[in-house]
Amino acid sequence: MSESIDRVVRELKKPVPASPGFDAGVMARVLAEGRPARRAGLWRWPALAVAAGLALVLILPRGKSVPFTLLAPQASSVAVVGDFNDWKPTPLVRNGAGAWEARVRLAPGQYNYAFVVDGSRWVVDPTAPKNAVDDFGSPNSVVTVAL
């Protein structure tokens, strides 16, 4: 019995010669039937979704515009400094009523800040909650930006 199985296996392993013109016949049939219709545009949806998401990230404003105001009619300059701007002054603009104003875009979170009047005098915001003193012994104001 094993001899008959071996003979069948040998026959199955023999190469089968292709008939003359086999390749040409296959190609002729493929060309006659035409190419299958492509699903045009399916690749576009993921690409458009990625592009739209990127556009929203780049176009939509990040965070909220937070107003900072200090009434200091005698001051010649006022800036706001805080952990949101690495304690580098962001200038405020004087309005007609003797107040100084600026809007700073902040991401949600809690921030310590103070005003710098005339380039040297640090002043807490009288309208905001106070935080514990900073590393230099000066009190800071606190602003919380909600989601």
C-alpha positions as CSV (number, residue, x, y, z in Angstrom):
1,M,0.0,0.0,0.0
2,S,2.8,2.4,0.8
3,E,4.2,1.6,-2.7
4,S,1.1,2.8,-4.4
5,I,1.1,6.0,-2.2
6,D,4.7,6.7,-3.2
7,R,3.8,6.3,-6.8
8,V,0.9,8.8,-6.5
9,V,3.2,11.3,-4.7
10,R,5.8,11.0,-7.5
11,E,3.2,11.6,-10.1
12,L,1.8,14.6,-8.3
13,K,5.3,16.1,-7.9
14,K,6.0,16.0,-11.7
15,P,5.8,19.4,-13.4
16,V,2.9,19.9,-15.6
17,P,3.9,21.5,-18.9
18,A,1.8,24.5,-19.9
19,S,0.2,24.2,-23.2
20,P,1.6,26.5,-26.0
21,G,0.1,29.9,-25.8
22,F,-1.2,29.5,-22.2
23,D,0.3,32.8,-21.0
24,A,-0.9,34.7,-24.1
25,G,-4.4,33.2,-23.6
26,V,-4.6,34.3,-20.0
27,M,-3.4,37.8,-20.8
28,A,-5.9,38.1,-23.7
29,R,-8.8,37.1,-21.4
30,V,-7.7,39.6,-18.7
31,L,-7.5,42.4,-21.3
32,A,-10.9,41.4,-22.8
33,E,-12.7,41.5,-19.4
34,G,-11.1,44.8,-18.5
35,R,-9.7,45.8,-15.2
36,P,-11.9,45.6,-12.1
37,A,-13.4,48.9,-11.2
38,R,-11.4,50.7,-8.6
39,R,-13.1,52.0,-5.5
40,A,-12.3,55.5,-6.4
41,G,-12.2,57.9,-3.5
42,L,-12.1,55.4,-0.6
43,W,-8.6,56.5,0.3
44,R,-9.8,60.1,0.4
45,W,-12.0,59.8,3.5
46,P,-9.3,59.0,5.9
47,A,-7.0,61.6,4.3
48,L,-9.8,64.2,4.6
49,A,-10.5,63.3,8.2
50,V,-6.8,63.7,9.1
51,A,-6.6,67.1,7.2
52,A,-9.8,68.4,8.9
53,G,-8.4,67.4,12.3
54,L,-5.1,69.1,11.7
55,A,-6.9,72.2,10.4
56,L,-9.0,72.4,13.6
57,V,-5.9,72.1,15.8
58,L,-4.2,74.8,13.8
59,I,-7.1,77.2,13.4
60,L,-9.1,76.9,16.6
61,P,-7.7,79.0,19.5
62,R,-6.0,77.1,22.2
63,G,-7.2,77.9,25.7
64,K,-9.3,80.9,26.8
65,S,-8.6,84.6,26.6
66,V,-8.2,85.7,30.2
67,P,-8.4,89.4,31.0
68,F,-5.8,91.0,33.4
69,T,-6.7,94.5,34.6
70,L,-5.0,96.7,37.2
71,L,-6.2,100.2,38.3
72,A,-3.0,102.2,38.4
73,P,-3.6,105.7,37.1
74,Q,-0.2,107.1,38.2
75,A,1.8,104.2,36.6
76,S,3.9,104.8,33.5
77,S,3.9,101.1,32.6
78,V,2.3,97.9,33.8
79,A,3.0,94.3,32.8
80,V,1.7,90.9,34.0
81,V,4.1,88.1,34.9
82,G,3.3,84.6,35.9
83,D,4.0,80.9,35.5
84,F,2.0,81.0,32.3
85,N,4.7,83.2,30.6
86,D,7.8,82.0,32.5
87,W,7.6,85.3,34.6
88,K,8.5,87.4,31.5
89,P,6.5,90.6,31.3
90,T,3.5,90.8,29.1
91,P,2.7,94.6,28.7
92,L,-0.7,95.9,29.6
93,V,-2.3,98.8,27.7
94,R,-3.7,101.9,29.5
95,N,-7.4,102.6,28.9
96,G,-9.1,105.9,29.4
97,A,-10.1,105.3,33.0
98,G,-6.6,104.9,34.4
99,A,-6.8,101.1,34.3
100,W,-4.3,98.9,32.5
101,E,-5.6,95.9,30.5
102,A,-4.3,92.9,28.6
103,R,-5.8,89.6,27.5
104,V,-3.7,86.4,27.6
105,R,-4.7,83.1,26.1
106,L,-4.3,80.4,28.8
107,A,-5.0,76.7,28.7
108,P,-7.2,75.3,31.4
109,G,-5.4,75.2,34.8
110,Q,-4.4,77.3,37.8
111,Y,-1.7,80.0,37.4
112,N,0.2,82.2,39.8
113,Y,0.8,85.8,38.6
114,A,1.5,89.3,39.7
115,F,1.7,92.8,38.1
116,V,5.0,94.7,37.6
117,V,4.4,98.4,37.8
118,D,6.9,100.8,36.3
119,G,9.4,98.0,35.7
120,S,10.3,97.2,39.3
121,R,7.4,97.2,41.8
122,W,5.5,93.9,42.0
123,V,1.8,94.2,42.9
124,V,-0.7,91.5,43.6
125,D,-4.1,91.7,41.8
126,P,-6.5,93.3,44.4
127,T,-9.4,91.5,42.7
128,A,-8.0,88.0,42.7
129,P,-7.4,85.3,45.3
130,K,-3.9,85.3,46.8
131,N,-1.6,82.3,46.8
132,A,1.1,81.4,49.3
133,V,4.2,83.4,49.0
134,D,6.6,82.5,46.3
135,D,10.3,81.4,46.6
136,F,11.3,85.1,47.1
137,G,8.8,85.8,49.9
138,S,6.4,87.8,47.7
139,P,2.7,86.9,47.6
140,N,1.1,86.1,44.2
141,S,-2.4,86.2,42.8
142,V,-4.1,83.1,41.4
143,V,-6.2,82.7,38.3
144,T,-8.0,79.5,37.5
145,V,-9.0,78.8,33.9
146,A,-11.9,76.3,33.7
147,L,-12.3,73.8,30.8
